[in-house]
């Protein structure tokens, strides 16, 4: 694995770990559907601006019917759906739990990768995922010790959201064999917005509440829509979906720190023990799973 790919991986995971906290802050001013529509619209403008400044090395490949189908699956099932589920879940639960539930995503990616992409589940990857899942379970169960640490309804929605994120990786992998990562990010972002607009328009809107939250929404658009989409696609183009899935376990660590420092959310010893298991899983995968 090259240093450039490793940088994209770490950047994507760091942003992913911080996204629940940024979303929680933005929800103070916008309702879930509206937040996702504004976030994606701003993110698309940022991506279009980057594309206008960037000169492509080769002419874009034509979009085939299969490509369009994959883009729709990616945009709606793997992009818009998990963002909405996580936003609604975060209204009920904590940003820390939002990040700590991310070990569910690589489980979906690895199973889907084996079934759909014919990727091999090597022993180091399986052990790493088992350690990560065990660590994530310990962290989530911290809420049974401290009732301030989450809400079952919100956590269930966020769990579904993280499982849905697997759709993005599985649909993007074949697209990235023919298309530039930036182009895939732009098309997926653009297609994710239209079906959500009617739902956003039906939500109540309070300009006085929304204005202070716009800074957090812009941060989400830049980091969690535009930058992470490109970073994720750039890494996924070079490595397997299973390898990228293993490194998602970095997200709970980032979420723990940000949730505790930025939002003052409780973190107990059981959660820290779970984080240690996750680090062990990531280290094993890095040292044994890939050269």
C-alpha positions in Angstrom: 0.0 0.0 0.0 1.5 3.4 -1.1 1.8 6.3 1.3 -0.6 8.3 -0.9 -3.3 5.6 -0.5 -2.7 5.4 3.2 -3.1 9.2 3.5 -6.5 9.0 1.7 -7.6 6.2 4.0 -6.7 8.0 7.2 -8.2 11.3 6.0 -11.5 9.6 5.1 -11.7 7.7 8.4 -10.9 10.9 10.4 -13.6 12.8 8.7 -16.0 9.9 9.1 -15.4 9.8 12.8 -16.0 13.5 13.2 -19.2 13.6 11.0 -21.7 12.5 13.8 -20.5 15.4 16.0 -20.8 17.9 13.2 -24.2 16.5 12.3 -25.4 16.7 15.9 -24.4 20.4 16.0 -26.0 21.2 12.7 -29.3 19.5 13.8 -29.6 22.3 16.4 -30.8 24.5 13.5 -32.1 22.2 10.7 -34.4 19.2 10.6 -32.9 15.9 9.3 -34.2 15.9 5.7 -33.4 19.6 5.3 -29.9 19.2 6.7 -29.1 16.4 4.2 -30.4 18.4 1.2 -28.5 21.6 2.2 -25.4 19.6 3.0 -25.4 17.7 -0.3 -26.2 20.8 -2.4 -23.3 22.7 -0.9 -21.1 19.7 -1.3 -22.0 19.4 -4.9 -21.1 23.1 -5.5 -17.7 22.5 -3.8 -17.0 19.4 -6.0 -18.0 21.3 -9.2 -15.7 24.1 -8.2 -12.8 21.7 -7.7 -13.6 20.0 -11.0 -13.6 23.3 -12.9 -10.1 24.0 -11.5 -8.7 20.6 -12.2 -7.7 19.6 -15.7 -8.4 15.8 -16.3 -5.6 13.7 -17.6 -7.8 11.7 -20.0 -11.3 12.3 -21.5 -14.2 11.0 -19.3 -15.4 7.5 -20.1 -19.0 7.4 -21.4 -21.6 6.4 -18.9 -23.2 3.0 -19.8 -26.6 1.8 -18.7 -24.9 -0.4 -16.0 -23.0 2.7 -14.8 -26.2 4.7 -14.4 -27.8 1.9 -12.5 -24.8 1.6 -10.1 -24.8 5.4 -9.6 -28.5 5.4 -8.6 -27.9 2.6 -6.2 -24.9 4.3 -4.8 -26.5 7.8 -4.5 -29.9 6.7 -3.0 -29.1 3.5 -1.1 -25.5 4.2 -0.2 -25.4 8.0 0.2 -28.8 9.6 0.9 -30.3 6.8 2.9 -27.6 6.4 5.5 -27.2 10.1 5.9 -30.9 10.5 6.7 -31.0 7.5 9.0 -28.0 8.8 10.9 -29.4 12.3 11.1 -32.7 11.1 12.5 -30.9 8.8 14.9 -28.6 11.6 16.1 -31.6 13.6 17.1 -32.4 10.9 19.6 -29.0 9.6 20.6 -25.4 10.8 21.0 -22.7 11.7 18.4 -20.3 9.4 20.2 -22.6 6.4 19.6 -23.0 7.5 16.0 -19.3 7.1 15.5 -18.9 4.0 17.7 -21.6 2.1 15.7 -19.4 2.3 12.5 -18.0 -1.2 13.0 -21.3 -2.4 11.5 -20.3 -0.9 8.2 -17.3 -3.0 7.4 -19.2 -6.2 8.3 -21.7 -5.3 5.6 -18.8 -4.4 3.2 -16.9 -7.6 3.8 -20.0 -9.8 3.4 -21.1 -7.9 0.3 -17.6 -7.9 -1.1 -17.3 -11.7 -0.7 -20.7 -12.3 -2.3 -20.8 -9.6 -5.0 -17.1 -8.7 -5.7 -15.6 -12.2 -5.1 -13.1 -10.8 -2.7 -11.4 -13.3 -0.4 -12.0 -13.0 3.4 -8.4 -13.7 4.6 -7.8 -14.9 8.2 -6.3 -11.5 9.3 -9.2 -9.6 8.0 -11.7 -12.0 9.7 -9.9 -11.7 13.0 -9.6 -7.9 12.7 -13.3 -7.6 12.0 -14.1 -9.9 15.0 -12.0 -7.7 17.3 -13.5 -4.5 15.9 -17.1 -5.8 16.3 -16.4 -6.9 19.9 -14.9 -3.6 20.7 -17.8 -1.7 19.1 -20.2 -3.8 21.1 -18.5 -3.0 24.3 -18.6 0.7 23.5 -22.3 0.7 22.6 -23.2 -1.3 25.8 -21.6 1.5 27.8 -25.1 3.1 27.5 -26.5 0.4 29.8 -24.1 1.7 32.5 -24.9 5.4 31.9 -28.3 6.3 30.6 -26.9 9.6 29.2 -24.8 7.5 26.7 -27.5 6.8 24.1 -31.1 6.0 23.1 -32.1 2.6 21.8 -34.3 4.0 19.0 -31.7 6.4 17.8 -29.0 3.8 18.0 -31.1 1.3 16.0 -31.6 3.9 13.2 -27.9 4.7 13.2 -27.0 1.0 13.1 -29.2 0.7 10.0 -27.5 3.8 8.6 -24.0 2.3 9.0 -25.1 -0.9 7.4 -26.4 1.1 4.5 -23.1 2.8 4.0 -21.7 -0.5 2.8 -23.9 -0.1 -0.3 -21.7 3.0 -1.3 -18.5 1.0 -1.3 -19.9 -2.0 -3.1 -21.5 0.1 -5.8 -18.6 2.5 -6.2 -15.9 -0.2 -6.6 -16.9 -1.3 -10.1 -17.6 2.3 -11.2 -14.1 3.4 -10.2 -12.5 0.9 -12.6 -13.7 3.1 -15.5 -14.3 6.5 -14.0 -12.4 9.2 -12.2 -13.0 9.4 -8.4 -14.0 13.1 -8.5 -16.5 12.4 -11.3 -18.1 9.5 -9.3 -18.3 11.8 -6.2 -20.0 14.6 -8.2 -22.5 12.3 -9.9 -23.4 10.5 -6.7 -23.8 13.7 -4.8 -26.0 15.3 -7.5 -28.3 12.2 -7.8 -28.7 12.0 -4.0 -30.5 15.3 -3.7 -33.7 15.3 -5.9 -35.7 12.5 -4.1 -35.1 14.2 -0.7 -36.3 17.7 -1.7 -40.1 17.0 -1.3 -39.4 15.6 2.2 -37.3 18.5 3.2 -39.9 21.0 2.0 -42.5 19.3 4.3 -40.3 20.0 7.4 -40.7 23.1 9.6 -38.1 25.7 9.0 -37.0 28.4 11.5 -34.6 30.9 10.0 -33.5 32.2 13.5 -32.5 28.6 14.5 -31.0 27.7 11.1 -28.7 30.7 10.7 -26.3 29.8 13.6 -26.1 26.2 12.4 -25.0 27.1 8.8 -21.3 27.1 9.7 -21.6 23.5 10.8 -23.6 22.6 7.7 -20.9 24.1 5.5 -18.3 22.1 7.5 -20.3 19.0 6.8 -20.6 19.8 3.1 -16.9 20.5 2.7 -15.6 17.6 4.8 -18.3 14.9 5.0 -19.7 15.3 1.5 -17.0 16.7 -0.9 -13.6 15.8 0.7 -14.5 12.4 2.1 -16.2 11.3 -1.1 -13.1 12.0 -3.1 -10.7 10.6 -0.5 -12.8 7.4 -0.2 -13.1 6.9 -3.9 -9.4 7.6 -4.4 -8.5 4.9 -1.9 -11.1 2.5 -3.1 -9.7 2.7 -6.6 -6.4 1.4 -5.5 -7.3 -1.2 -2.9 -10.0 -3.9 -2.3 -13.3 -3.1 -0.6 -12.4 -5.5 2.2 -9.1 -3.8 3.0 -10.7 -0.4 3.1 -13.5 -1.8 5.3 -11.0 -2.9 8.0 -9.7 0.6 8.4 -13.2 2.0 9.1 -12.5 0.9 12.7 -10.5 4.1 13.1 -13.7 6.1 13.1 -14.9 5.1 16.6 -11.6 6.3 18.0 -12.0 9.7 16.4 -15.7 9.8 17.5 -14.7 9.0 21.1 -12.3 11.9 21.3 -14.6 14.5 19.5 -17.7 13.4 21.4 -16.0 13.8 24.7 -14.1 17.0 24.0 -16.5 18.9 21.7 -19.9 17.8 23.0 -19.0 16.7 26.6 -20.6 13.3 26.0 -19.8 10.6 28.6 -17.1 8.0 27.9 -16.6 5.2 30.4 -13.9 2.5 31.0 -15.9 -0.1 29.1 -15.9 2.2 26.0 -12.2 2.7 26.3 -11.6 -1.1 26.5 -13.6 -1.4 23.3 -11.5 1.2 21.6 -8.4 -0.9 22.5 -9.8 -3.9 20.8 -10.5 -1.9 17.7 -6.9 -0.6 17.6 -5.7 -4.2 17.9 -7.9 -5.2 15.0 -6.7 -2.3 12.8 -3.0 -3.0 13.7 -3.4 -6.7 12.8 -5.0 -5.9 9.5 -2.3 -3.4 8.7 0.6 -5.6 9.6 -0.7 -9.0 8.4 -3.6 -8.4 6.0 -1.8 -6.2 3.4 1.9 -5.7 2.5 
